[in-house]
Amino acid sequence: MPGVAVNVAVIHEGKILLTKREDFEVWCLPGGGVEEGESLAEAATRETKEETGVDVELTRLVGVYSRLGGMPDVHAVLYEAKPTGGELRLQPGETIEVKYFAFNELPNEIVFAHKKRIADAFNGKSGMSVKQEIETIDEVVTDRDKLYALRDQSGLSRQQFYLERLEGPETKETVEVGMSDL
């Protein structure tokens, strides 16, 4: 069964906060799974604080993104937020770098599904439902531990494994609902 997760587009002074993942050494929005007894909004603020050290106020619901194929399926809710306190720091075992980027200076190595999410947040989109599919030529691995084992056995760097397995195959994004601007 697909998981439920949250992502947060923390925007401050025209820049967006990204984290570099330890497992694949690629950039992404702060976020993660929703825990038992936790609302989506609570998970969003908790995950942002855990991964970045930044306290946030959620300001807008951008949309829901269904990432399907290539790795475990997940339905992610994207919020926009503004920082309200805290200091940038790493989360050992999860993030290896945390940094704000201007939209025109985003790194190339961003989790494929997050590229559209970042653009949607910067462009003021709201109320969206987006299907993001990876058309992989390899078997679809739905277990994260199995995916990590394949990564470690590949002989590739963590980043190269990710880029070849999950960025290399064709991806298809379909806006199923919405596209409204603020």
N, C-alpha and C positions, 0 to 999 in steps of 0.2 A: 504494500500500500504506500502511495506517495507520502512524503513527510510534509509538514507545515513549518515554514520558516518566515523570518522577517529580515528585511534589509533596511538600512537607514542612509539616506542621502543627507549628510550633515553639510550644510552650505553656510559659509562664513566669508564675508567680504569678497564675493564672487568666486570662491574656491570651494572645492568639494573634498571631504576627508575620505581617504582610501587607506586600506590596510594591505600589506603584503603577506599573503598566506605562507605559513611554514611548510605545509604539505606539498604545494606545487610551485612555490616561489613566484606567484603571479598576484597582481593587484586586484582588489575587490572592495565592494562596499562593506562596511561593518554589518554584522548580522549573524543569525544562526537559528537553531531550532527553538520552538516554543515548548516550555516545560509544563508539566502537569500542574494544574491550578493557576496558571498564569495567562493573562490576557495577551493578545497580540501586541498592544501598545506597551505593556509592561515588559514583554520579551524584547521589544525594540530598544527601549531605554537601557535595560540590563545588558544586552549584548553589546551595545555601543560603549557603555562604560567599561565592561570587561575587556573588550578588544582594543580600546583606544585610550582609556583613562578620562574621556570627555563626558561630562554630564550634558544631557540635551533636553530640549523641549520639542516635542513633536508638533509640527505646524500644519501638515497637510498629508492626506492619504493620496499617493500618486496612483497606485494600482496594484493588481494582482498578476503575477507572472508565473506561468506553469512551465518549468524546465523539464523536458522529457527526453529520454534516451541518452546513451553514452555513459552515464553514471547514475546513482540513485535519483529517481524522479522526486521533484519537490515543487510545492506550490508556495511561492514567496510573496509576502505582502510588503510593498515598498512604501515607506514613509519619508517625507522630507522633515528635517529638523534643523534647529539652530542651537549652537553650543551655549550653555549657561554657566559652565564652570569646569573644574578639573584641569588636568594637565596631560598632554600627550605622553603616552607610555605604551610599552609593549605588553602583550599577554604571552608569557612563556609557553612554548609548545603550540601556539596558534598563530601569533603574528610576529614577523621579523622586522617590520618597518611600518610606520604610521606617518602619513604626510598629507598636507593639503595641496591640491593641484588646481590650477586654472583650467577651464574647459578646453582651451586651445593648447594646453601643455600636458594632457593626459599621457601616461606611459602607454607603450604599445602592448605590453603584456598584462592585459586585463581579462579576468574571467569572461568568457564569451557572452554569457547571459547578462552580464552587468553593463556591457557597453550601451545597450538600448535603455536600460534602467537609468543610467547616469544621464544620457541625453534627454530622456523624458523628464527627469527631475529638473535639469537646467532649463528646459524649454517650457516649464510650467504646466505640463500635462497632468490630468487628474481624471479619476474614475475609469481607468483602463483595465482591461483583461487581455493579457497577451500570452499566446502559446509560443514557446521557444523550444524547437526540436533540434536535436543533434542527429544527423543522418550518418551514423558511424558504419564503417565497413567491418569493424571487429564486432565480436559479441558484445552485447550490452551487459555491463556489469552493474548489478543493482546493490551490491554489498560494498561498502566503503573499505573494509579490511581487505577484500579481494582486489579492489582497485589499487590500494596501496602496495599489495604484494606484487601485482603486475608492474607497477611503477618501479619497485625496488629490483625486480628481476630483469628489467628492460635494458640495463646498461646505459641508459640515458640519464641526463641530469633531471632533477624533479621538474624544472621548468620546461625542458625540451620534451619530456614525456607528456606533460599537459598540452603543450602547444601542438604536438603531433597527433595525439589521440583525441583531444577535445576541441582544438582550434582548427586542425587540418581538415577534418571532415566537413561536409557542407552543413550549414545550419539554416534553419527556416524560422522566420518570425512572422506570426500572424496576429494582427490586432483583431480580437474577437468582439470586443465591446469598447466604445469610447474613442477618445482622441481629443477630448475637450481641452482647451487652453484656459488658464486663469485670466 
